[in-house]
């Protein structure tokens, strides 16, 4: 898609002026149109690739993703994310990789108002057998079928991101209270 993930001065200025680049406007229109976002991403060095994080950082600026008080402006949306990982559970648990991704996604999508943040992990991808990969495809299908089969707000998690946004909007995090 050739999206430029670099946050340039005009992108930062857009948080105040709401004069987004045509590239950003186009992507924001897609997000406004969608009820559900689905991402599929590898996990590199314990996190999502920088491009994916930068993509959402650039789109969810103040004025589009949240307002001056910290209220999320993208209410009633869902994100279903599938992650591929090269390691197994023991390493991923001990290195807190699951927690890191969950905190990142919760804060990013919870802050802008998403009501469902659902994650699915596929481990040991590089060493998996054909049979295991076929099983992963079945699991991925079952996971994404929930988009249609489970009521809005009933899957995934929202915790710190939504709470922080609420506290911010009420002035608790601004030092004014």
C-alpha positions as CSV (number, residue, x, y, z in Angstrom):
1,X,0.0,0.0,0.0
2,X,3.1,2.3,0.2
3,X,1.8,4.0,3.3
4,X,4.4,6.4,4.8
5,X,4.6,5.4,8.5
6,X,6.9,8.4,9.4
7,X,5.1,11.0,11.5
8,X,6.0,14.2,9.7
9,X,5.5,17.8,11.0
10,X,2.3,18.1,8.9
11,X,0.9,15.0,10.5
12,X,1.6,16.3,14.0
13,X,0.1,19.7,13.0
14,X,-3.1,17.9,11.8
15,X,-3.9,17.0,15.4
16,X,-4.8,20.7,15.8
17,X,-5.9,21.7,12.3
18,X,-7.5,18.5,11.2
19,X,-5.9,19.0,7.8
20,X,-4.7,15.4,7.1
21,X,-2.7,14.4,4.2
22,X,-4.7,12.6,1.4
23,X,-3.0,9.3,2.4
24,X,-4.1,9.6,6.0
25,X,-7.6,10.8,5.1
26,X,-8.0,7.8,2.8
27,X,-7.0,5.3,5.6
28,X,-9.1,7.2,8.2
29,X,-12.1,6.9,5.9
30,X,-11.6,3.2,5.7
31,X,-11.5,2.9,9.5
32,X,-14.6,5.1,9.9
33,X,-16.4,2.8,7.4
34,X,-15.4,-0.4,9.0
35,X,-17.1,-2.0,12.1
36,X,-14.2,-4.4,12.5
37,X,-10.5,-4.3,11.8
38,X,-8.6,-7.5,11.3
39,X,-4.8,-7.5,11.5
40,X,-2.5,-10.4,10.8
41,X,1.1,-9.7,11.8
42,X,4.3,-11.4,12.8
43,X,5.8,-10.7,16.2
44,X,9.4,-9.5,15.9
45,X,11.6,-9.2,18.9
46,X,8.7,-9.3,21.3
47,X,6.4,-6.8,19.6
48,X,4.5,-5.9,16.4
49,X,6.6,-4.6,13.5
50,X,7.2,-0.9,13.8
51,X,5.3,-0.2,10.6
52,X,2.1,-1.5,12.0
53,X,2.3,0.5,15.2
54,X,3.3,3.6,13.3
55,X,0.3,3.1,10.9
56,X,-2.1,3.4,13.8
57,X,-0.1,6.1,15.5
58,X,-0.4,8.3,12.4
59,X,-4.1,7.7,11.9
60,X,-5.3,7.9,15.5
61,X,-4.1,11.4,16.2
62,X,-6.0,13.8,18.4
63,X,-9.0,15.0,16.5
64,X,-9.6,11.7,14.8
65,X,-8.9,9.0,17.4
66,X,-9.7,11.0,20.5
67,X,-10.6,14.5,21.4
68,X,-8.8,17.1,23.6
69,X,-10.3,15.7,26.7
70,X,-9.1,12.1,25.9
71,X,-12.5,10.8,24.8
72,X,-12.2,8.0,22.3
73,X,-13.9,9.0,19.0
74,X,-14.0,5.5,17.4
75,X,-16.7,4.0,19.6
76,X,-18.3,0.7,18.9
77,X,-15.6,-0.8,16.8
78,X,-13.7,-4.1,17.1
79,X,-10.2,-5.3,16.3
80,X,-9.4,-8.9,15.8
81,X,-5.6,-9.5,15.6
82,X,-3.8,-12.7,14.7
83,X,-0.1,-12.9,15.5
84,X,2.5,-15.4,14.3
85,X,5.4,-16.1,16.6
86,X,8.6,-18.1,16.1
87,X,8.9,-19.2,19.7
88,X,6.9,-21.5,22.0
89,X,4.8,-20.7,25.1
90,X,7.6,-21.1,27.7
91,X,9.8,-18.5,26.2
92,X,6.9,-16.2,25.3
93,X,5.5,-16.4,28.8
94,X,8.9,-15.8,30.5
95,X,9.7,-12.9,28.3
96,X,6.3,-11.3,28.8
97,X,5.7,-11.0,25.1
98,X,2.0,-11.8,25.4
99,X,1.6,-9.1,28.0
100,X,3.5,-6.6,26.0
101,X,1.3,-7.0,23.0
102,X,-1.9,-7.1,25.1
103,X,-0.9,-3.8,26.9
104,X,0.0,-2.2,23.6
105,X,-3.3,-3.2,21.8
106,X,-5.4,-2.4,24.9
107,X,-4.0,1.1,25.3
108,X,-3.9,1.9,21.6
109,X,-7.4,0.6,20.7
110,X,-9.0,1.1,24.1
111,X,-8.0,4.7,24.2
112,X,-9.7,5.5,20.9
113,X,-12.9,3.8,21.9
114,X,-12.8,0.3,20.5
115,X,-15.1,-2.0,22.6
116,X,-13.6,-5.3,21.6
117,X,-9.9,-6.1,21.3
118,X,-9.4,-9.8,20.5
119,X,-6.0,-11.4,20.0
120,X,-5.0,-14.8,18.8
121,X,-1.5,-16.2,18.8
122,X,0.1,-18.9,16.6
123,X,3.4,-20.1,18.1
124,X,6.4,-22.0,16.7
125,X,5.5,-21.1,13.2
126,X,8.9,-21.7,11.7
127,X,9.1,-25.3,13.0
128,X,5.4,-26.2,12.6
129,X,4.4,-29.2,10.5
130,X,1.9,-29.1,7.6
131,X,-0.7,-30.6,9.9
132,X,-0.1,-28.0,12.6
133,X,-0.4,-25.2,10.0
134,X,-3.7,-26.6,8.8
135,X,-4.9,-26.6,12.4
136,X,-3.8,-23.0,12.7
137,X,-5.9,-22.1,9.6
138,X,-8.9,-23.8,11.2
139,X,-8.3,-21.9,14.5
140,X,-7.9,-18.6,12.6
141,X,-11.3,-19.2,10.8
142,X,-13.0,-20.0,14.1
143,X,-11.5,-16.9,15.7
144,X,-12.6,-14.5,13.0
145,X,-16.1,-16.2,12.8
146,X,-16.7,-14.6,16.2
147,X,-16.9,-11.2,14.4
148,X,-20.3,-12.3,13.2
149,X,-21.4,-14.7,15.9
150,X,-20.6,-12.8,19.1
151,X,-22.4,-9.7,20.3
152,X,-20.5,-6.4,20.2
153,X,-18.6,-5.8,23.5
154,X,-18.6,-9.5,24.5
155,X,-15.2,-10.6,23.2
156,X,-11.6,-9.7,23.8
157,X,-10.5,-7.3,26.5
158,X,-10.4,-3.7,27.2
159,X,-8.8,-2.6,30.5
160,X,-6.2,0.0,31.0
161,X,-6.7,1.8,27.7
162,X,-10.4,2.5,28.3
163,X,-9.9,3.3,31.9
164,X,-7.1,5.7,31.2
165,X,-9.1,7.4,28.5
166,X,-12.0,7.8,30.9
167,X,-9.8,9.2,33.7
168,X,-8.2,11.6,31.2
169,X,-11.5,12.8,29.9
170,X,-12.6,13.5,33.5
171,X,-9.5,15.6,34.2
172,X,-7.9,13.1,36.6
173,X,-4.7,12.7,34.7
174,X,-4.2,16.4,33.8
175,X,-3.1,17.6,37.2
176,X,-6.1,19.9,37.4
177,X,-8.0,17.8,39.9
